[in-house]
């Protein structure tokens, strides 16, 4: 609970950028673009991959935020009582 309260205090935008775009999106971009064998590794492919994984990371971060908020709000009233 305390970890979520700390992350929550930073705000949704910060959470989505750090946990979604940077942590998930950047990791997946590097893994899927450079680690997985590619024969056609062009600048265009890299740019499209970066864009798609950034958007995917933002979606992942936002979904994680909303799910954690839902869990937090469900259990906090029980803890406070």
Residue, then its C-alpha position, 0 to 999 in steps of 0.5 A: x500500500x505504501x509503495x502505491x501511495x508514494x507513486x500516487x502522490x507523484x501523479x498520473x502523468x509522472x506514473x504513466x511516463x516513468x512506469x509506462x513509457x520509460x520502463x515498459x515502452x523503452x524496454x520492449x522497444x529495445x528488446x523487440x527492435x534490436x534483440x529479436x533478429x531483424x533483417x530489415x532494420x531501417x531508420x523508418x522501421x526503428x522510428x515506427x517501432x519507437x512510436x508504437x512502443x511509446x504509445x503501447x507503454x503509455x496505454x500500459x501505464x494508464x491501465x496500470x494506474x486505473x487498476x491500482x487506483x481501483x484496488x487502492x480505493x476498494x481497500x483503503x476504507x477498510x484499513x481506515x475503519 
